[in-house]
Amino acid sequence: MNAGQTPQTPPAVLTIVDASRATLVLRGTLNIYALGAVWSPIRAAQNAWLANSASTHKILEVDAAQIESLDGAGIGFLIDVQEAQLVAKAGFVMPNLAARYQPLLKQFEPITSLFPQPQVVHVQSFIVTTGKAAYSLWQDTVQLITFAGHVLADLVWSLRHPRQVRWGDFINAAVQAGLAALPIVGLVAFLIGVILSFQSAIGMQKFGAVTFVGPLVALGVFRELGPLITAILLAGRSSAAFAAEIGTMTVNSEVDALVSGGLSPVRFLVIPRVLAGILVAPILTLYADIVAIFASAVTMTAYGVPFINFYNGTLTMVATEDILSGLLKSLLFGTVVSSVGCLRGMQTGNGAAAVGISATSAVVSSIVLIVLVDGVFAYISYRTGF
């Protein structure tokens, strides 16, 4: 230190008078720059004094008469010191704070609300967790049945009033769910045809029955795999897209605006998309069937089975009822996929994350319902022979 210089006076000085009394003298400008070097030491000394059990009643007297300037950092320092006293159930007095600083301090009262107590998360028992999951499943099932009734009623309304249907949205949804899905449906169907043929030929070759692979693959594709592959791809593409689109409208209160305007959200938003799903699902299924069978025919040439033998065997094995059965199944799958996507979109909560949750829920719910519908359809086919 140079001659003539005096040490700079600290802006805050904590003095421990005895076990039950301490003083805090504040002076000068209290801002982040001035308090940066003394904040932590003063709080550490205060905590050590409060932890001393020599006296049960402790009081901290704050002398604020010498404060020249006080900003947000200074207020934060005072709140921090006072909160420590309150937690320790000790006294805190500051009688001489200038009147112009009183409103700054009072706007944060009660100070305890600035330091909320941590919430203790109680671990629920297995029975409680299972009960809540079962109740949530029941509620979701009730909502699904109710929504299915609304959709069915409005589908009948659309047949009676075709001019009131939003055909523009129908075309957009059909292009999005149908035309845009042709590449991925064709690719997956081609790979399925190739893989099924190769895997089946490996086993059938041991019995000298390679010529039966093509007709068996064609039968499986027409009755089961074609509709199922198409439905799952539509669930991943179209159902999620419908949920995200309607979910965004729900978050932005556009669906509430429709209700306030006297319009039915189901007729305005859901019916065009459900009609699009009903239209494109059988078309995509038939397209997937053709691609898969063509891929199987190409694959069987590697085992010496000519196209004409594959063609004749397929005509012998596959009947018209098998093709119609797969198309009817795809019709139900298209209805389920599009309806569930719209339902999850309308159930979207608040926030951007809710849209993603709705899209994910739409895909999962669609796949589960596809499996259930497929199981019911398989049982009906077994009982009726269709």
VMD Tcl script that draws the C-alpha trace (Angstrom):
set ca {
  {0.00 0.00 0.00}
  {1.30 3.41 -0.94}
  {1.94 6.14 1.60}
  {-1.16 8.16 2.39}
  {-3.55 5.37 1.34}
  {-6.07 4.00 3.85}
  {-7.52 0.53 3.69}
  {-10.92 0.43 2.01}
  {-13.74 0.00 4.50}
  {-15.79 -3.18 3.78}
  {-19.46 -2.56 2.92}
  {-20.64 -5.09 5.49}
  {-19.13 -6.05 8.84}
  {-20.55 -8.80 11.04}
  {-19.63 -8.62 14.74}
  {-20.49 -11.42 17.14}
  {-21.13 -9.62 20.45}
  {-21.91 -12.73 22.45}
  {-23.71 -16.06 22.08}
  {-27.12 -14.38 21.89}
  {-26.42 -11.12 20.05}
  {-24.66 -10.09 16.84}
  {-24.52 -6.89 14.83}
  {-24.25 -6.32 11.09}
  {-23.10 -2.85 10.01}
  {-23.82 -1.85 6.38}
  {-22.28 1.21 4.77}
  {-21.63 2.80 1.41}
  {-22.78 1.26 -1.88}
  {-24.25 -2.22 -1.67}
  {-24.09 -3.83 -5.11}
  {-22.79 -7.06 -6.55}
  {-19.27 -5.68 -6.90}
  {-19.05 -4.47 -3.31}
  {-20.71 -7.53 -1.77}
  {-18.91 -10.15 -3.84}
  {-15.98 -10.46 -1.44}
  {-17.93 -10.32 1.85}
  {-21.21 -12.15 1.14}
  {-19.96 -15.72 1.63}
  {-17.72 -14.99 4.66}
  {-20.52 -13.15 6.47}
  {-23.01 -15.91 5.78}
  {-20.52 -18.55 6.94}
  {-19.89 -16.63 10.16}
  {-23.63 -16.17 10.67}
  {-24.32 -19.89 10.21}
  {-21.54 -20.76 12.67}
  {-22.97 -18.36 15.23}
  {-26.51 -19.69 14.75}
  {-25.26 -23.26 15.09}
  {-23.77 -22.47 18.49}
  {-26.23 -23.83 21.06}
  {-24.88 -21.79 23.98}
  {-27.94 -19.53 23.78}
  {-31.45 -20.48 22.74}
  {-32.52 -16.93 21.76}
  {-30.34 -15.16 19.23}
  {-30.93 -11.81 17.64}
  {-29.18 -10.10 14.75}
  {-29.24 -6.29 14.73}
  {-28.63 -4.71 11.32}
  {-27.39 -1.12 11.20}
  {-28.45 0.25 7.80}
  {-28.14 3.97 8.57}
  {-24.89 4.39 6.62}
  {-26.16 2.87 3.33}
  {-25.67 5.32 0.45}
  {-26.91 3.16 -2.44}
  {-28.78 -0.14 -2.56}
  {-29.64 -2.23 -5.63}
  {-31.07 -5.71 -6.27}
  {-27.90 -7.43 -5.10}
  {-28.07 -5.56 -1.79}
  {-31.71 -6.51 -1.33}
  {-30.79 -10.12 -2.10}
  {-28.05 -9.99 0.55}
  {-30.50 -8.68 3.16}
  {-33.06 -11.35 2.24}
  {-30.42 -14.08 2.47}
  {-29.32 -12.93 5.93}
  {-32.89 -12.56 7.17}
  {-33.94 -15.97 5.79}
  {-31.08 -17.64 7.70}
  {-32.38 -16.05 10.92}
  {-35.94 -17.17 10.23}
  {-34.89 -20.77 9.51}
  {-32.97 -20.84 12.80}
  {-35.97 -19.28 14.60}
  {-33.77 -16.37 15.66}
  {-34.54 -12.64 15.82}
  {-33.83 -10.10 13.07}
  {-34.17 -6.32 13.47}
  {-33.29 -3.54 11.07}
  {-34.82 -0.36 12.47}
  {-32.96 2.31 10.50}
  {-33.25 1.33 6.84}
  {-33.97 4.46 4.77}
  {-37.60 4.94 3.76}
  {-36.75 4.97 0.05}
  {-35.49 1.36 0.29}
  {-38.44 0.01 2.25}
  {-40.62 -0.68 -0.84}
  {-37.78 -2.68 -2.44}
  {-37.63 -4.98 0.55}
  {-41.37 -5.25 1.14}
  {-42.11 -6.41 -2.42}
  {-40.42 -9.71 -1.56}
  {-42.43 -10.33 1.60}
  {-43.14 -12.90 2.85}
  {-39.52 -13.87 2.46}
  {-40.26 -17.51 3.28}
  {-42.08 -17.85 -0.06}
  {-38.78 -17.20 -1.86}
  {-37.30 -20.34 -0.29}
  {-39.90 -23.10 -0.71}
  {-39.43 -26.27 1.22}
  {-38.38 -29.28 -0.89}
  {-41.26 -31.59 -1.59}
  {-40.82 -35.13 -0.34}
  {-41.88 -37.65 -2.98}
  {-43.52 -40.60 -1.30}
  {-42.94 -43.97 -2.93}
  {-46.29 -45.54 -3.69}
  {-46.92 -49.20 -3.08}
  {-47.39 -51.70 -5.88}
  {-51.10 -51.97 -5.16}
  {-51.62 -48.20 -5.40}
  {-49.59 -47.96 -8.59}
  {-51.50 -50.85 -10.15}
  {-54.82 -49.34 -9.12}
  {-53.97 -45.98 -10.65}
  {-52.82 -47.63 -13.87}
  {-56.03 -49.67 -14.04}
  {-58.16 -46.58 -13.41}
  {-56.26 -44.64 -16.08}
  {-56.78 -47.51 -18.53}
  {-60.48 -47.59 -17.72}
  {-60.83 -43.84 -18.21}
  {-58.97 -44.05 -21.53}
  {-61.22 -46.90 -22.66}
  {-64.35 -44.93 -21.81}
  {-63.06 -41.91 -23.72}
  {-62.17 -44.12 -26.68}
  {-65.64 -45.68 -26.79}
  {-67.31 -42.28 -26.45}
  {-65.17 -40.83 -29.21}
  {-65.90 -43.86 -31.43}
  {-69.61 -43.20 -30.98}
  {-69.18 -39.54 -31.97}
  {-67.16 -40.48 -35.04}
  {-69.68 -43.14 -36.11}
  {-72.58 -40.71 -35.72}
  {-70.77 -38.01 -37.69}
  {-69.79 -40.48 -40.42}
  {-73.50 -41.16 -40.89}
  {-74.03 -37.38 -40.93}
  {-71.37 -37.01 -43.63}
  {-73.21 -39.54 -45.82}
  {-76.45 -37.59 -45.39}
  {-74.83 -34.17 -45.91}
  {-71.88 -34.72 -48.26}
  {-71.75 -31.07 -49.31}
  {-70.96 -29.97 -45.75}
  {-67.87 -32.17 -45.47}
  {-64.55 -30.32 -45.74}
  {-63.35 -32.10 -48.88}
  {-60.28 -29.88 -49.11}
  {-58.98 -31.26 -45.82}
  {-59.98 -34.74 -46.97}
  {-57.83 -34.44 -50.11}
  {-54.86 -33.05 -48.16}
  {-55.09 -35.85 -45.58}
  {-55.47 -38.49 -48.31}
  {-52.37 -37.23 -50.10}
  {-50.43 -37.08 -46.84}
  {-51.51 -40.52 -45.68}
  {-51.72 -42.24 -49.06}
  {-49.62 -40.83 -51.87}
  {-46.74 -39.82 -49.61}
  {-46.71 -43.31 -48.06}
  {-46.27 -45.20 -51.33}
  {-42.42 -45.32 -51.24}
  {-42.09 -46.65 -47.69}
  {-45.01 -49.09 -48.11}
  {-43.55 -50.38 -51.37}
  {-40.07 -50.78 -49.90}
  {-41.26 -52.64 -46.80}
  {-43.63 -54.84 -48.82}
  {-40.87 -55.74 -51.28}
  {-38.50 -56.70 -48.46}
  {-41.21 -58.74 -46.73}
  {-41.89 -60.65 -49.95}
  {-38.21 -61.39 -50.46}
  {-37.53 -62.38 -46.84}
  {-40.62 -64.59 -46.52}
  {-39.81 -66.38 -49.75}
  {-36.19 -67.03 -48.83}
  {-36.97 -68.19 -45.29}
  {-39.85 -70.41 -46.41}
  {-37.84 -71.93 -49.28}
  {-35.07 -72.99 -46.88}
  {-37.49 -75.24 -45.00}
  {-39.64 -76.36 -47.92}
  {-36.58 -77.34 -49.96}
  {-35.93 -80.21 -47.57}
  {-39.28 -81.73 -48.54}
  {-39.01 -80.96 -52.25}
  {-41.93 -78.54 -52.06}
  {-40.30 -75.30 -53.18}
  {-43.04 -74.75 -55.75}
  {-45.56 -74.31 -52.92}
  {-43.65 -71.41 -51.35}
  {-45.01 -68.78 -53.75}
  {-48.70 -69.64 -53.30}
  {-48.32 -69.86 -49.50}
  {-46.58 -66.48 -49.35}
  {-49.26 -64.97 -51.58}
  {-52.01 -66.33 -49.33}
  {-50.34 -64.99 -46.20}
  {-49.75 -61.59 -47.78}
  {-53.32 -61.21 -49.03}
  {-55.00 -62.34 -45.82}
  {-52.69 -61.04 -43.11}
  {-49.32 -59.46 -43.83}
  {-50.42 -56.92 -46.44}
  {-53.10 -55.27 -44.28}
  {-50.99 -55.55 -41.12}
  {-47.84 -54.01 -42.63}
  {-49.82 -51.18 -44.17}
  {-51.68 -50.46 -40.93}
  {-48.49 -50.34 -38.86}
  {-46.82 -48.00 -41.35}
  {-49.89 -45.79 -41.36}
  {-49.81 -45.76 -37.56}
  {-46.20 -44.57 -37.61}
  {-46.77 -41.96 -40.30}
  {-50.35 -40.79 -40.54}
  {-51.65 -41.38 -37.02}
  {-48.72 -39.48 -35.51}
  {-49.12 -36.71 -38.08}
  {-52.85 -36.34 -37.33}
  {-52.15 -36.27 -33.59}
  {-49.41 -33.65 -33.95}
  {-51.50 -31.47 -36.26}
  {-54.66 -31.48 -34.15}
  {-52.56 -31.39 -30.96}
  {-50.91 -28.16 -32.08}
  {-54.34 -26.69 -32.74}
  {-55.43 -27.78 -29.26}
  {-52.39 -26.16 -27.63}
  {-53.06 -22.93 -29.56}
  {-56.73 -22.99 -28.40}
  {-57.95 -23.29 -31.99}
  {-60.14 -26.26 -31.08}
  {-61.70 -24.22 -28.26}
  {-62.31 -21.45 -30.77}
  {-64.25 -23.89 -32.96}
  {-66.42 -24.89 -30.01}
  {-66.97 -21.22 -29.10}
  {-68.03 -20.56 -32.69}
  {-70.65 -23.32 -32.55}
  {-68.73 -25.75 -34.78}
  {-68.21 -29.41 -34.01}
  {-64.49 -30.28 -33.78}
  {-65.27 -33.86 -34.78}
  {-67.05 -32.83 -37.97}
  {-64.62 -30.03 -38.72}
  {-61.31 -31.81 -38.02}
  {-61.82 -35.53 -37.50}
  {-64.28 -36.63 -40.20}
  {-62.13 -35.52 -43.19}
  {-59.12 -37.38 -41.80}
  {-61.10 -40.51 -40.94}
  {-62.60 -40.58 -44.43}
  {-59.09 -40.21 -45.85}
  {-57.89 -43.15 -43.75}
  {-60.84 -45.27 -44.88}
  {-60.04 -44.48 -48.52}
  {-56.27 -44.89 -48.61}
  {-55.87 -47.95 -46.35}
  {-57.37 -50.49 -48.81}
  {-55.55 -48.87 -51.74}
  {-52.19 -49.01 -49.96}
  {-52.92 -52.58 -48.86}
  {-53.61 -53.71 -52.41}
  {-50.45 -51.93 -53.55}
  {-48.43 -53.66 -50.81}
  {-49.92 -57.04 -51.77}
  {-48.90 -56.62 -55.40}
  {-45.37 -55.48 -54.55}
  {-44.84 -58.29 -52.02}
  {-46.09 -60.98 -54.42}
  {-43.94 -59.60 -57.23}
  {-40.92 -59.67 -54.91}
  {-41.76 -63.28 -53.98}
  {-42.02 -64.26 -57.65}
  {-38.65 -62.69 -58.41}
  {-37.11 -64.43 -55.41}
  {-38.46 -67.86 -56.39}
  {-36.71 -67.66 -59.76}
  {-33.49 -68.15 -57.79}
  {-34.83 -71.58 -56.81}
  {-35.77 -72.49 -60.39}
  {-39.49 -71.76 -60.13}
  {-40.68 -70.06 -63.35}
  {-43.10 -67.14 -63.28}
  {-45.82 -69.19 -64.92}
  {-45.65 -71.86 -62.22}
  {-45.74 -69.16 -59.53}
  {-48.72 -67.53 -61.24}
  {-50.71 -70.75 -61.66}
  {-50.00 -71.83 -58.09}
  {-51.11 -68.45 -56.73}
  {-54.38 -68.59 -58.72}
  {-55.03 -72.07 -57.34}
  {-54.25 -71.15 -53.73}
  {-55.69 -67.63 -53.43}
  {-59.44 -67.15 -53.74}
  {-61.44 -63.96 -54.11}
  {-62.59 -64.30 -50.51}
  {-58.98 -64.11 -49.33}
  {-58.40 -60.82 -51.14}
  {-61.69 -59.36 -49.91}
  {-60.92 -60.49 -46.37}
  {-57.62 -58.60 -46.38}
  {-59.20 -55.49 -47.89}
  {-62.02 -55.50 -45.33}
  {-59.45 -55.85 -42.57}
  {-57.46 -52.94 -43.98}
  {-60.66 -50.86 -44.04}
  {-61.06 -51.39 -40.29}
  {-57.36 -50.72 -39.71}
  {-57.55 -47.42 -41.61}
  {-60.53 -46.33 -39.53}
  {-58.78 -47.23 -36.28}
  {-55.49 -45.55 -37.18}
  {-57.00 -42.26 -38.32}
  {-59.53 -42.09 -35.47}
  {-56.98 -42.79 -32.74}
  {-54.61 -40.17 -34.16}
  {-57.36 -37.55 -34.08}
  {-58.44 -38.58 -30.56}
  {-54.91 -38.27 -29.14}
  {-54.56 -34.89 -30.82}
  {-57.73 -33.61 -29.17}
  {-56.53 -34.94 -25.79}
  {-53.29 -32.93 -25.99}
  {-52.41 -30.99 -22.84}
  {-50.55 -27.69 -22.54}
  {-47.04 -27.00 -23.82}
  {-44.92 -28.06 -26.75}
  {-43.93 -31.31 -25.06}
  {-47.59 -32.35 -24.92}
  {-47.71 -32.49 -28.73}
  {-44.86 -34.98 -28.82}
  {-46.50 -37.04 -26.09}
  {-49.75 -37.12 -28.07}
  {-47.96 -38.24 -31.24}
  {-46.19 -41.03 -29.38}
  {-49.41 -42.10 -27.66}
  {-51.20 -42.14 -31.01}
  {-48.66 -44.57 -32.50}
  {-48.67 -46.88 -29.48}
  {-52.46 -46.88 -29.13}
  {-52.94 -47.47 -32.85}
  {-50.64 -50.49 -32.89}
  {-52.32 -51.99 -29.81}
  {-55.79 -51.53 -31.31}
  {-54.59 -52.93 -34.65}
  {-53.50 -56.11 -32.88}
  {-56.82 -56.32 -31.00}
  {-58.88 -55.79 -34.15}
  {-56.74 -58.31 -35.99}
  {-57.32 -60.87 -33.25}
  {-61.08 -60.32 -33.29}
  {-61.11 -60.54 -37.08}
  {-59.07 -63.77 -36.99}
  {-61.59 -65.33 -34.60}
  {-64.51 -64.24 -36.81}
  {-62.74 -65.63 -39.87}
  {-62.19 -68.92 -38.05}
  {-65.86 -69.18 -37.08}
  {-67.28 -68.06 -40.43}
  {-64.60 -69.32 -42.81}
  {-64.28 -65.87 -44.44}
}
mol new
graphics top color blue
foreach p $ca { graphics top sphere $p radius 0.5 }
foreach p [lrange $ca 0 end-1] q [lrange $ca 1 end] { graphics top cylinder $p $q radius 0.2 }
display resetview
